[in-house]
Amino acid sequence: MRQGWVNVFAGNSFAVSDAQGDIEVDPHAPVGLFSFDTRFLSRWVLTLDGQRMHALSRDDMAYFETRFVLVPGTASHYVDADVSVIRHRMIDDSFSERITVLNHTAKPAEFVLRLDVASDFADTAEIRNPVPRRVIASVDRGALRLCYQRDRFIRESVVTSTSPASVDQGGMTFRIRVAANGEWSTDLHVGTVIHGARGRDLRASLETHRHIVRRGMREDLARWLDRAPQLVAERDSLESAYECALTDLAALRYTPLSFPERVPVGGLPWAMALYGRDAMITCLETLPFTPELTPATLRLLALLQGGRLDDLRDEEPGKILVELRYGETAAFDEQPTCLYYGGADTTPLFVVLLDEYERWTGDAALVRELRHPARMALDWIDDYGDACGDGYLRYQRRNTRGLVNQVWRNSPDAIVDRHGRQPGFPRATCELQGYAYDAKMRGARLARECWNDPAYADRLEAEAARLRQRFNRDFWLPEREYYALGLEPDGTPVDALTSHLGHLLWSGIVEPERAGALAAHLCGPDLFSGWGVRTYAAGQRPYNPVGAHLGAVWPADNALVATGLRRYGFDAEAARIAAGIFAVVETLGGSLPEVVAGYPRQVTKYPVQLPTAGRPQSWSSGALLMLLGTILGLRPCGDNLLVNPALPAGFGRIELLDVPGRWGRADAYGRDRAPGRRPRTR
């Protein structure tokens, strides 16, 4: 989003305003109050005696709470202002704001405070060009009700105040008298009502709502932070980045309709919904830190697992969900996002996450509970994923509105060879084969150790071995010493050099004798920018440092790359990548962006943010945690936590205390260039 916007958010509800706290529609940014993919406020503008407000300062108190200190008029009125206004804004499932007017004179003063209110009930999918809707505004017992209905799709904003007001269809007017050197305040509340889904009690008082937000959410955040391991670092910026990442992850949890547990959303502002891929990667990144994210995510994805053939949604039996939306375009199938399955990687990742969760926690009960969904996912890889019958996992959309590229590089031009030519469909990208291999190997372990099915385990291991052999034969480019980005339907390699090499290392499909060449590419000047590994290497015709999947740097991508490098013993290379990503967050401060440009670090000296990049994002915040675990070398081994640190130079000493797992709690220590240390188990 453009600089200057101010946001508060909690789960998938968020409000974006200007620096004064006003909300006015902007075609270039998601400005407004949003919840469950609908904009419930498109106008929320405060004036005092007809004058707009201007900001003196702002205090971002928490991700769900901020305070604006304002004065009316232009900048020339700032000196010795007679009156000032404080807007104290909070959000959870609904939105509240306390407005306080302060009289700085020795005489009583009268003012007219006006709040203009409107909603266009736009779908988040159409924010840049919203469709006009017929919104009915009505006044009901002192409340302003804004309602939109299309058949059974009904959304309503209910605005109430604790102080008497003249309410009309365009807002509220307060005619107030403020004592000499005194103050006046009122509490405003906006209920976001979704009819027909999870009834909401709008009768609760504003004070009750403020108490829930201020106390309940603060206590919830405190408990979340207390459950996570404590980081003690000589480098202070690591501690602040760690706490910020944990706080972002807490903020980016929401409770879907008709599901009782919280799961991660993608991130602010465009992805405040469940994305199966993002959620599972976030869970994989955070298992040593916040493992409680994973069971709910796995259960919800199992509940929504594909059960039929549906071309509109790219649904197939066993396939794992890509996106879940509640907006109008989804409800009426104008976009296939109500339940969308257009991803070839989510299904193997489901099995990978289930196994990794059990390795860390020992929760075999969940593995047994999800046995059927896991086996359906494994069956899907061969029954539906192998579209050409050559043993490779491929994708091709089955409708004109779905995603062209059904992998994490999902922009339309992301999958091209080094000359810019797009391969034919169905496409078999390299990382999909790594994920499929990993899923089969992990499924075999679960079958043997948790499901008591050794025959099924043997079958999966044999299939994985054949896939690995076939992959290393067909994808390897000996003249370039790396694996092809993908294969055409006829088996022709797509010869681009990309960061997917790191995903292959992470999956374990790479032959050990080839890992050194991959490490050299990943840390070479064409792929490594100094801030991180680019998605697409420089020196190829389509390379673009500001192209999201053609040269930019994604922290989540880099976390998997670094972890893969450590898996194959390339500790120094992994540390170098981790140091680059940590330098991004140290330089920018605050939340780690979703993506930064791929310009060489020595050229820009500063990480360049892309205007469309989300911040915060769950898998970017999780990437910091995964990188921390990677440089500490955290790995579960039976009922023990193994620690094998390989810290970047200059990181000094790091202590990670009370790492949760099947061992209970354990401490991990590391020092840059220090040998491994054994953890102290409690």
C-alpha positions as CSV (number, residue, x, y, z in Angstrom):
1,M,0.0,0.0,0.0
2,R,1.0,3.6,-0.5
3,Q,2.9,5.2,2.3
4,G,0.8,7.3,4.7
5,W,-2.1,4.8,5.0
6,V,-2.8,3.8,8.6
7,N,-4.3,0.4,9.4
8,V,-5.6,-1.6,12.3
9,F,-6.4,-5.2,11.9
10,A,-7.4,-8.4,13.6
11,G,-7.9,-11.7,11.8
12,N,-9.5,-11.0,8.5
13,S,-11.1,-7.7,9.7
14,F,-9.1,-4.5,9.0
15,A,-9.5,-0.8,8.6
16,V,-7.3,1.4,6.4
17,S,-7.5,5.2,6.6
18,D,-5.5,8.3,5.9
19,A,-3.1,9.9,8.4
20,Q,-6.1,11.7,10.0
21,G,-8.1,8.6,10.5
22,D,-10.5,9.5,7.7
23,I,-11.8,6.9,5.2
24,E,-12.4,7.9,1.7
25,V,-12.4,5.6,-1.3
26,D,-9.2,5.5,-3.2
27,P,-9.1,3.4,-6.5
28,H,-5.4,2.6,-5.9
29,A,-5.6,1.2,-2.3
30,P,-8.0,-0.9,-0.2
31,V,-9.2,2.0,2.0
32,G,-12.1,1.3,4.2
33,L,-13.4,-1.1,6.9
34,F,-13.3,-4.7,5.6
35,S,-14.4,-8.0,7.0
36,F,-14.9,-11.4,5.4
37,D,-14.1,-10.0,1.9
38,T,-16.6,-7.1,2.0
39,R,-16.0,-3.4,2.6
40,F,-18.4,-2.3,5.3
41,L,-17.3,1.3,5.4
42,S,-16.2,3.3,2.4
43,R,-16.6,6.7,4.0
44,W,-15.8,7.7,7.6
45,V,-14.9,11.4,7.7
46,L,-14.8,13.7,10.7
47,T,-15.2,17.4,10.7
48,L,-15.4,20.0,13.5
49,D,-17.4,23.1,12.7
50,G,-17.1,22.1,9.1
51,Q,-13.3,21.9,9.1
52,R,-11.4,18.7,8.2
53,M,-8.9,17.4,10.7
54,H,-5.1,17.4,10.4
55,A,-2.8,15.1,12.3
56,L,-0.3,16.2,15.0
57,S,0.7,12.7,15.9
58,R,-0.3,9.1,15.9
59,D,0.3,6.3,18.4
60,D,0.1,2.8,17.0
61,M,-0.6,1.1,20.3
62,A,-1.1,-2.5,19.0
63,Y,-1.9,-4.1,15.7
64,F,-5.6,-3.7,16.7
65,E,-5.5,-0.3,18.2
66,T,-4.2,3.2,17.3
67,R,-4.7,6.8,18.4
68,F,-4.7,10.0,16.3
69,V,-4.2,13.4,17.9
70,L,-5.7,16.0,15.5
71,V,-6.6,19.7,15.2
72,P,-9.1,21.3,12.8
73,G,-8.1,23.5,9.9
74,T,-4.9,23.9,7.9
75,A,-1.3,23.8,9.1
76,S,-1.4,27.5,10.0
77,H,-3.8,26.8,12.8
78,Y,-1.5,24.3,14.5
79,V,0.2,26.9,16.7
80,D,-1.8,27.7,19.9
81,A,-4.9,25.8,18.7
82,D,-7.9,26.4,20.9
83,V,-9.3,22.9,20.4
84,S,-7.9,19.4,19.6
85,V,-9.5,16.0,18.9
86,I,-8.3,12.5,19.8
87,R,-9.6,9.5,17.8
88,H,-8.9,6.2,19.6
89,R,-9.6,3.4,17.2
90,M,-9.9,-0.4,17.9
91,I,-11.0,-3.4,15.9
92,D,-11.8,-7.1,16.3
93,D,-14.8,-8.6,14.6
94,S,-16.3,-5.1,14.6
95,F,-15.0,-1.6,14.8
96,S,-15.1,1.1,17.5
97,E,-13.8,4.6,17.9
98,R,-13.7,6.9,20.8
99,I,-13.7,10.6,19.8
100,T,-12.6,13.1,22.5
101,V,-12.8,16.9,22.0
102,L,-10.5,19.0,24.2
103,N,-11.2,22.7,24.8
104,H,-8.0,24.5,25.5
105,T,-9.5,27.9,26.4
106,A,-10.6,29.4,29.7
107,K,-14.3,29.6,28.5
108,P,-16.9,27.0,27.7
109,A,-17.1,26.4,23.9
110,E,-19.7,25.0,21.6
111,F,-18.9,22.9,18.6
112,V,-20.6,21.0,15.8
113,L,-19.0,17.6,15.3
114,R,-20.0,15.8,12.1
115,L,-19.2,12.2,11.1
116,D,-20.0,11.4,7.4
117,V,-20.7,7.6,7.0
118,A,-21.3,5.5,3.9
119,S,-20.6,2.1,2.6
120,D,-20.4,0.7,-0.9
121,F,-20.2,-2.9,0.2
122,A,-17.6,-3.6,-2.4
123,D,-16.0,-7.0,-2.7
124,T,-12.3,-7.1,-2.1
125,A,-11.9,-8.6,-5.5
126,E,-13.1,-5.4,-7.2
127,I,-11.6,-2.7,-5.0
128,R,-9.8,-1.0,-7.9
129,N,-13.1,-0.7,-9.8
130,P,-16.1,-1.3,-7.5
131,V,-19.5,-2.0,-9.1
132,P,-22.2,0.5,-7.9
133,R,-24.7,-1.1,-5.5
134,R,-28.1,-0.1,-4.2
135,V,-27.4,0.5,-0.5
136,I,-30.3,1.3,1.7
137,A,-29.6,3.7,4.6
138,S,-32.0,4.0,7.4
139,V,-32.2,5.4,10.9
140,D,-33.5,3.0,13.6
141,R,-33.7,4.1,17.3
142,G,-30.6,6.3,17.1
143,A,-28.6,3.9,15.0
144,L,-27.6,4.3,11.4
145,R,-28.1,1.2,9.4
146,L,-26.5,0.7,5.9
147,C,-27.7,-2.5,4.2
148,Y,-27.1,-4.2,0.9
149,Q,-29.0,-7.3,-0.3
150,R,-28.7,-9.5,-3.4
151,D,-30.9,-12.5,-3.1
152,R,-29.7,-14.3,0.1
153,F,-26.4,-12.4,0.3
154,I,-27.1,-9.7,2.9
155,R,-24.4,-7.4,4.5
156,E,-25.2,-4.6,7.0
157,S,-23.2,-1.9,8.8
158,V,-24.8,-0.7,12.0
159,V,-23.4,2.5,13.5
160,T,-24.2,3.5,17.0
161,S,-23.0,6.1,19.5
162,T,-23.1,6.5,23.3
163,S,-23.9,10.2,23.1
164,P,-27.1,11.8,21.7
165,A,-26.7,12.7,18.0
166,S,-28.8,13.9,15.1
167,V,-28.6,10.8,12.9
168,D,-29.4,11.0,9.2
169,Q,-28.8,8.7,6.2
170,G,-25.4,10.3,5.6
171,G,-24.0,10.2,9.1
172,M,-24.2,11.7,12.6
173,T,-24.1,15.2,13.9
174,F,-23.1,16.1,17.5
175,R,-23.8,19.5,18.9
176,I,-21.7,19.7,22.0
177,R,-20.7,22.1,24.7
178,V,-17.3,21.6,26.3
179,A,-16.4,23.2,29.6
180,A,-13.5,25.5,30.0
181,N,-10.3,23.5,29.8
182,G,-12.6,20.5,29.7
183,E,-13.3,17.6,27.4
184,W,-16.2,15.7,25.8
185,S,-16.2,12.2,24.4
186,T,-18.4,9.7,22.7
187,D,-17.9,6.1,21.7
188,L,-18.8,4.9,18.2
189,H,-19.3,1.3,17.2
190,V,-19.7,-0.2,13.8
191,G,-21.2,-3.7,13.7
192,T,-20.4,-5.7,10.6
193,V,-23.3,-8.0,10.1
194,I,-23.3,-11.1,7.9
195,H,-26.9,-12.4,7.7
196,G,-27.3,-16.1,7.8
197,A,-23.9,-16.9,9.1
198,R,-22.7,-17.2,12.7
199,G,-25.1,-14.9,14.5
200,R,-23.5,-11.9,16.1
201,D,-24.8,-10.2,19.2
202,L,-25.2,-6.5,18.3
203,R,-26.9,-5.7,21.6
204,A,-23.6,-5.7,23.5
205,S,-22.8,-2.3,24.8
206,L,-20.0,-0.2,23.4
207,E,-18.2,-0.4,26.7
208,T,-18.4,-4.1,26.6
209,H,-16.9,-4.1,23.2
210,R,-14.1,-1.8,24.2
211,H,-13.3,-4.0,27.2
212,I,-13.2,-7.1,25.0
213,V,-10.8,-5.4,22.6
214,R,-8.5,-3.7,25.0
215,R,-8.3,-6.4,27.7
216,G,-9.3,-9.6,25.9
217,M,-7.1,-9.1,22.9
218,R,-4.1,-7.8,24.9
219,E,-4.4,-10.8,27.2
220,D,-4.6,-13.2,24.2
221,L,-1.5,-11.6,22.6
222,A,0.3,-11.9,25.9
223,R,-0.5,-15.6,26.2
224,W,0.6,-16.1,22.6
225,L,3.9,-14.5,23.2
226,D,4.4,-16.3,26.5
227,R,3.8,-19.7,24.9
228,A,6.5,-19.0,22.2
229,P,10.2,-19.6,23.0
230,Q,12.1,-16.6,24.4
231,L,14.9,-15.2,22.3
232,V,17.9,-13.7,23.9
233,A,20.4,-12.3,21.5
234,E,23.5,-10.1,21.6
235,R,22.2,-8.3,18.5
236,D,19.2,-6.3,19.8
237,S,17.6,-6.0,16.4
238,L,17.1,-9.8,16.3
239,E,15.0,-9.7,19.4
240,S,12.8,-6.9,18.1
241,A,12.4,-8.6,14.7
242,Y,11.5,-11.8,16.4
243,E,8.8,-10.2,18.6
244,C,7.4,-8.3,15.7
245,A,7.1,-11.5,13.7
246,L,5.3,-13.3,16.5
247,T,3.0,-10.4,16.9
248,D,2.2,-10.3,13.2
249,L,1.4,-14.0,13.3
250,A,-0.9,-13.5,16.3
251,A,-2.7,-10.7,14.4
252,L,-3.1,-12.7,11.2
253,R,-5.3,-15.4,12.7
254,Y,-9.0,-15.6,12.1
255,T,-11.9,-17.8,12.8
256,P,-13.7,-18.8,9.5
257,L,-17.5,-18.9,9.4
258,S,-18.8,-22.3,10.7
259,F,-15.4,-23.4,12.0
260,P,-14.4,-23.0,15.7
261,E,-10.7,-22.6,15.6
262,R,-8.3,-19.9,14.3
263,V,-6.1,-20.4,11.3
264,P,-3.7,-18.1,9.5
265,V,-4.8,-15.6,6.8
266,G,-2.4,-14.6,4.0
267,G,-1.8,-11.0,5.0
268,L,-2.6,-7.4,4.7
269,P,-4.2,-6.0,2.5
270,W,-5.1,-8.2,-0.4
271,A,-4.9,-11.6,1.2
272,M,-6.9,-11.4,4.3
273,A,-8.5,-14.8,3.7
274,L,-7.5,-18.4,4.0
275,Y,-5.0,-19.5,1.4
276,G,-4.2,-23.2,1.7
277,R,-0.6,-22.8,0.5
278,D,0.3,-19.8,2.5
279,A,-1.3,-21.3,5.7
280,M,0.6,-24.6,5.4
281,I,3.9,-22.9,4.6
282,T,3.4,-20.6,7.6
283,C,2.7,-23.7,9.8
284,L,5.8,-25.4,8.5
285,E,7.9,-22.3,9.2
286,T,6.6,-21.9,12.8
287,L,6.4,-25.5,14.2
288,P,9.3,-24.9,16.6
289,F,7.8,-21.7,17.8
290,T,3.9,-21.7,17.6
291,P,2.9,-25.3,16.8
292,E,-0.7,-24.6,17.8
293,L,-1.4,-23.0,14.4
294,T,-1.0,-26.4,12.7
295,P,-3.8,-28.7,14.0
296,A,-6.6,-26.2,13.2
297,T,-5.1,-25.6,9.7
298,L,-4.9,-29.3,8.9
299,R,-8.4,-30.0,10.2
300,L,-10.0,-27.1,8.2
301,L,-8.2,-28.1,5.0
302,A,-9.2,-31.8,5.6
303,L,-12.8,-30.6,6.1
304,L,-12.8,-28.7,2.8
305,Q,-10.8,-31.3,0.9
306,G,-12.1,-31.8,-2.7
307,G,-14.6,-34.6,-3.1
308,R,-15.9,-34.3,-6.7
309,L,-14.9,-33.1,-10.1
310,D,-15.9,-29.4,-10.6
311,D,-14.3,-27.6,-13.5
312,L,-15.3,-24.1,-12.2
313,R,-13.3,-24.6,-9.0
314,D,-10.6,-26.9,-10.4
315,E,-11.8,-29.4,-7.8
316,E,-10.9,-33.1,-7.8
317,P,-11.3,-35.8,-5.1
318,G,-8.5,-35.5,-2.6
319,K,-7.3,-32.1,-3.7
320,I,-6.5,-29.6,-1.0
321,L,-8.0,-26.1,-1.0
322,V,-6.1,-23.1,-2.4
323,E,-8.5,-20.2,-1.4
324,L,-11.6,-19.6,0.6
325,R,-13.5,-16.4,0.2
326,Y,-16.9,-15.1,1.5
327,G,-17.4,-12.0,-0.7
328,E,-20.2,-11.4,-3.2
329,T,-18.2,-12.4,-6.3
330,A,-17.4,-15.7,-4.7
331,A,-20.9,-16.3,-3.4
332,F,-22.4,-15.9,-6.9
333,D,-19.5,-17.8,-8.7
334,E,-18.4,-14.7,-10.6
335,Q,-15.0,-15.7,-9.3
336,P,-14.4,-19.3,-8.4
337,T,-12.9,-18.4,-5.0
338,C,-15.8,-19.5,-2.7
339,L,-13.9,-22.8,-2.6
340,Y,-11.0,-22.8,-5.1
341,Y,-8.7,-25.7,-5.6
342,G,-6.5,-24.4,-8.5
343,G,-3.1,-25.4,-7.0
344,A,-1.0,-28.5,-7.7
345,D,1.3,-28.0,-4.7
346,T,-1.2,-27.7,-1.8
347,T,-2.1,-31.4,-1.8
348,P,1.4,-32.9,-1.3
349,L,2.2,-30.1,1.1
350,F,-0.7,-31.2,3.3
351,V,1.0,-34.6,3.8
352,V,4.4,-32.9,4.4
353,L,2.9,-30.7,7.1
354,L,1.0,-33.5,8.8
355,D,4.2,-35.6,9.1
356,E,6.4,-32.6,10.1
357,Y,3.9,-31.7,12.8
358,E,4.0,-35.2,14.3
359,R,7.8,-35.2,14.2
360,W,7.9,-32.1,16.3
361,T,4.9,-32.7,18.7
362,G,4.5,-36.5,18.8
363,D,0.7,-35.9,18.3
364,A,0.0,-39.3,16.7
365,A,-3.7,-38.9,17.5
366,L,-4.1,-36.1,14.9
367,V,-2.3,-38.3,12.3
368,R,-4.7,-41.1,13.0
369,E,-7.6,-38.7,12.9
370,L,-6.6,-37.4,9.5
371,R,-5.5,-40.7,8.0
372,H,-8.3,-40.8,5.4
373,P,-7.7,-37.2,4.1
374,A,-4.0,-37.8,4.0
375,R,-4.4,-41.0,2.0
376,M,-6.9,-39.2,-0.3
377,A,-4.2,-36.5,-0.9
378,L,-1.6,-39.1,-1.7
379,D,-3.9,-40.9,-4.1
380,W,-4.6,-37.5,-5.8
381,I,-1.0,-37.1,-6.7
382,D,-1.1,-40.2,-9.0
383,D,-4.8,-40.4,-9.9
384,Y,-5.3,-36.7,-11.0
385,G,-1.9,-35.0,-10.7
386,D,-0.2,-37.2,-13.3
387,A,-2.0,-35.7,-16.2
388,C,0.3,-37.1,-18.9
389,G,0.8,-40.5,-17.4
390,D,4.6,-40.0,-17.3
391,G,4.8,-40.1,-13.5
392,Y,5.1,-36.3,-13.0
393,L,2.8,-34.0,-11.1
394,R,1.4,-31.5,-13.5
395,Y,-1.3,-28.7,-13.7
396,Q,-3.6,-27.2,-16.2
397,R,-6.7,-25.1,-15.3
398,R,-10.0,-26.4,-16.4
399,N,-11.8,-23.0,-16.8
400,T,-11.0,-19.6,-18.2
401,R,-11.3,-17.8,-14.8
402,G,-8.9,-19.9,-12.8
403,L,-5.2,-19.4,-12.3
404,V,-3.0,-20.1,-15.3
405,N,0.0,-21.1,-13.1
406,Q,-1.2,-23.3,-10.2
407,V,1.9,-23.2,-8.1
408,W,3.2,-20.5,-5.7
409,R,4.6,-18.6,-8.6
410,N,1.1,-18.0,-9.8
411,S,1.4,-14.8,-11.9
412,P,0.6,-15.5,-15.6
413,D,4.1,-14.9,-16.9
414,A,6.0,-16.6,-14.0
415,I,6.8,-20.0,-15.8
416,V,9.0,-19.2,-18.8
417,D,12.3,-20.5,-20.1
418,R,15.4,-18.4,-20.1
419,H,14.4,-16.8,-23.4
420,G,10.9,-15.9,-22.3
421,R,8.9,-18.7,-24.0
422,Q,6.0,-20.1,-22.1
423,P,5.8,-23.9,-22.0
424,G,2.7,-25.8,-23.0
425,F,0.2,-27.5,-20.7
426,P,-0.1,-29.5,-18.6
427,R,3.1,-28.1,-16.9
428,A,5.3,-30.1,-14.7
429,T,7.4,-27.7,-12.6
430,C,10.4,-29.0,-10.7
431,E,9.4,-28.1,-7.2
432,L,6.1,-30.1,-7.6
433,Q,8.1,-33.2,-8.1
434,G,10.1,-32.5,-5.0
435,Y,7.0,-32.0,-3.0
436,A,5.4,-35.2,-4.4
437,Y,8.6,-37.1,-3.5
438,D,8.6,-35.7,0.0
439,A,4.9,-36.4,0.5
440,K,5.4,-40.0,-0.5
441,M,8.4,-40.5,1.8
442,R,6.6,-38.9,4.7
443,G,3.4,-40.7,4.0
444,A,5.3,-44.0,4.1
445,R,6.7,-43.0,7.6
446,L,3.2,-42.2,8.8
447,A,1.8,-45.4,7.4
448,R,4.5,-47.5,9.1
449,E,4.6,-45.7,12.4
450,C,1.1,-44.4,13.0
451,W,-1.4,-46.2,10.7
452,N,0.1,-49.7,11.1
453,D,0.1,-50.3,7.4
454,P,3.6,-51.5,6.4
455,A,2.5,-52.7,2.9
456,Y,1.2,-49.2,2.1
457,A,4.5,-47.7,3.4
458,D,6.5,-50.0,1.2
459,R,4.5,-49.0,-1.9
460,L,4.9,-45.3,-1.2
461,E,8.6,-45.7,-0.7
462,A,9.0,-47.6,-4.0
463,E,7.0,-44.9,-5.8
464,A,9.1,-42.2,-4.3
465,A,12.3,-44.0,-5.3
466,R,11.1,-44.3,-8.9
467,L,10.1,-40.6,-9.0
468,R,13.5,-39.5,-7.7
469,Q,15.4,-41.6,-10.2
470,R,13.1,-40.4,-13.1
471,F,13.4,-36.8,-11.9
472,N,17.2,-36.8,-11.7
473,R,17.3,-38.2,-15.2
474,D,14.8,-36.0,-17.0
475,F,15.1,-32.6,-15.2
476,W,18.9,-32.3,-14.9
477,L,20.7,-30.0,-17.4
478,P,24.3,-31.3,-17.4
479,E,25.6,-28.4,-19.5
480,R,24.2,-25.9,-17.0
481,E,24.6,-27.9,-13.8
482,Y,21.1,-27.3,-12.5
483,Y,17.6,-28.7,-12.7
484,A,15.2,-27.4,-15.3
485,L,12.3,-25.2,-14.1
486,G,9.9,-27.6,-15.6
487,L,9.1,-30.1,-18.4
488,E,6.8,-29.6,-21.4
489,P,4.2,-32.2,-22.1
490,D,6.6,-33.9,-24.5
491,G,9.4,-33.9,-22.0
492,T,11.3,-30.9,-23.3
493,P,13.1,-29.1,-20.4
494,V,12.2,-25.5,-19.5
495,D,15.7,-24.3,-19.0
496,A,15.3,-21.3,-16.7
497,L,17.5,-20.8,-13.6
498,T,15.3,-20.1,-10.5
499,S,15.1,-20.2,-6.8
500,H,13.2,-23.5,-7.1
501,L,16.6,-25.2,-6.8
502,G,16.4,-24.5,-3.1
503,H,12.9,-26.1,-2.8
504,L,14.4,-29.2,-4.4
505,L,17.1,-29.3,-1.7
506,W,14.4,-28.8,0.9
507,S,12.4,-31.7,-0.4
508,G,15.3,-34.1,-0.5
509,I,14.9,-35.2,-4.1
510,V,18.3,-34.0,-5.2
511,E,21.2,-36.4,-5.6
512,P,23.9,-35.5,-3.1
513,E,26.6,-35.2,-5.7
514,R,24.6,-32.5,-7.5
515,A,23.9,-30.4,-4.4
516,G,27.1,-28.4,-4.5
517,A,26.3,-27.1,-8.0
518,L,22.9,-26.0,-6.8
519,A,24.4,-24.2,-3.8
520,A,26.8,-22.4,-6.0
521,H,24.0,-21.2,-8.2
522,L,21.8,-20.1,-5.3
523,C,24.5,-18.0,-3.8
524,G,26.0,-16.8,-7.1
525,P,25.5,-13.3,-8.4
526,D,22.8,-14.2,-10.8
527,L,20.4,-15.5,-8.1
528,F,21.6,-13.9,-4.9
529,S,21.0,-10.2,-4.7
530,G,22.7,-9.5,-1.4
531,W,19.2,-9.3,0.3
532,G,18.2,-12.8,-0.7
533,V,17.8,-15.3,-3.5
534,R,15.8,-14.0,-6.5
535,T,12.9,-16.0,-7.8
536,Y,14.4,-15.8,-11.3
537,A,18.1,-15.4,-12.1
538,A,19.6,-12.3,-13.7
539,G,21.1,-12.8,-17.2
540,Q,18.0,-14.4,-18.6
541,R,15.8,-12.5,-21.0
542,P,12.7,-12.3,-18.8
543,Y,14.6,-11.2,-15.7
544,N,13.0,-8.2,-14.0
545,P,14.1,-7.1,-10.6
546,V,10.6,-5.7,-9.8
547,G,8.8,-8.7,-11.4
548,A,7.2,-10.6,-8.5
549,H,8.2,-14.0,-9.9
550,L,10.8,-13.0,-12.4
551,G,13.5,-11.6,-10.2
552,A,12.1,-10.2,-6.9
553,V,13.1,-11.7,-3.5
554,W,10.5,-13.4,-1.3
555,P,11.4,-14.1,2.3
556,A,9.2,-17.2,2.4
557,D,10.9,-18.6,-0.7
558,N,14.3,-17.8,0.9
559,A,13.4,-19.6,4.2
560,L,12.8,-22.9,2.3
561,V,16.0,-22.3,0.2
562,A,18.1,-21.8,3.4
563,T,16.6,-24.8,5.1
564,G,17.3,-26.9,2.0
565,L,20.9,-25.8,1.9
566,R,21.4,-26.9,5.5
567,R,19.8,-30.2,4.8
568,Y,22.6,-30.9,2.4
569,G,25.3,-29.5,4.6
570,F,25.8,-26.1,3.0
571,D,25.9,-24.2,6.3
572,A,27.8,-21.1,5.2
573,E,25.5,-20.6,2.2
574,A,22.4,-21.0,4.4
575,A,23.8,-18.5,6.9
576,R,24.5,-16.0,4.1
577,I,20.9,-16.1,2.9
578,A,19.6,-15.8,6.4
579,A,21.8,-12.8,7.0
580,G,20.4,-11.1,3.9
581,I,16.8,-11.5,4.9
582,F,17.5,-10.4,8.4
583,A,19.2,-7.3,6.9
584,V,16.0,-6.5,5.1
585,V,13.9,-6.4,8.3
586,E,16.7,-4.6,10.2
587,T,16.9,-1.9,7.5
588,L,13.2,-1.4,7.0
589,G,12.1,-1.9,10.5
590,G,8.7,-3.3,11.5
591,S,7.1,-6.2,9.7
592,L,9.0,-8.1,7.0
593,P,7.4,-7.4,3.6
594,E,6.0,-10.1,1.4
595,V,8.5,-9.4,-1.4
596,V,11.3,-6.9,-2.2
597,A,12.9,-6.0,-5.5
598,G,15.8,-8.0,-6.8
599,Y,18.1,-5.1,-7.4
600,P,21.7,-5.9,-6.3
601,R,22.3,-4.7,-2.7
602,Q,25.4,-2.9,-3.7
603,V,23.4,-0.8,-6.1
604,T,20.4,0.3,-4.1
605,K,21.9,0.1,-0.5
606,Y,18.4,-0.3,0.7
607,P,15.7,-3.0,0.1
608,V,13.2,-1.6,-2.4
609,Q,9.6,-2.5,-1.6
610,L,7.2,-3.3,-4.3
611,P,4.0,-1.2,-4.2
612,T,1.7,-4.2,-4.4
613,A,3.5,-6.2,-1.8
614,G,1.6,-7.1,1.4
615,R,2.8,-6.2,4.8
616,P,2.5,-8.0,7.2
617,Q,2.2,-11.4,5.6
618,S,1.9,-14.6,7.6
619,W,4.5,-16.6,5.6
620,S,6.9,-13.7,5.6
621,S,6.7,-13.3,9.3
622,G,7.0,-17.1,9.6
623,A,10.0,-17.0,7.3
624,L,12.0,-15.1,10.0
625,L,11.2,-17.8,12.5
626,M,12.2,-20.6,10.1
627,L,15.4,-18.8,9.3
628,L,16.2,-18.5,13.0
629,G,15.5,-22.2,13.5
630,T,17.6,-23.0,10.4
631,I,20.7,-21.1,11.6
632,L,20.4,-22.7,15.0
633,G,20.0,-26.1,13.3
634,L,16.9,-27.1,15.2
635,R,15.7,-30.6,14.3
636,P,13.5,-33.1,16.1
637,C,15.1,-36.6,16.5
638,G,12.7,-38.9,18.3
639,D,12.0,-37.5,21.7
640,N,15.0,-35.2,21.5
641,L,15.7,-31.7,20.1
642,L,19.0,-31.6,18.1
643,V,20.8,-28.3,17.9
644,N,23.6,-27.7,15.4
645,P,24.1,-23.9,15.1
646,A,25.7,-22.3,12.0
647,L,25.1,-18.5,12.6
648,P,26.1,-15.7,10.2
649,A,29.1,-13.7,11.1
650,G,28.3,-10.8,13.3
651,F,25.2,-12.4,15.0
652,G,27.1,-13.1,18.2
653,R,25.4,-15.3,20.7
654,I,21.7,-16.4,20.4
655,E,19.7,-18.3,23.0
656,L,16.3,-19.7,22.2
657,L,14.7,-20.8,25.5
658,D,11.8,-23.2,26.0
659,V,11.5,-24.6,22.5
660,P,8.2,-26.7,22.6
661,G,8.1,-30.2,21.2
662,R,7.6,-33.9,22.1
663,W,10.5,-33.5,24.5
664,G,8.5,-30.9,26.6
665,R,10.6,-27.8,26.5
666,A,14.3,-27.4,25.6
667,D,16.8,-24.6,25.2
668,A,19.0,-24.0,22.2
669,Y,22.2,-22.0,22.0
670,G,24.4,-20.8,19.3
671,R,27.3,-18.4,18.5
672,D,28.5,-17.2,15.2
673,R,31.0,-19.8,13.9
674,A,30.6,-21.7,17.1
675,P,30.5,-25.6,17.2
676,G,27.2,-27.4,17.9
677,R,25.9,-27.5,21.4
678,R,23.6,-30.0,23.0
679,P,20.3,-28.7,24.3
680,R,19.4,-28.7,28.0
681,T,16.1,-30.6,28.3
682,R,13.5,-30.0,31.0
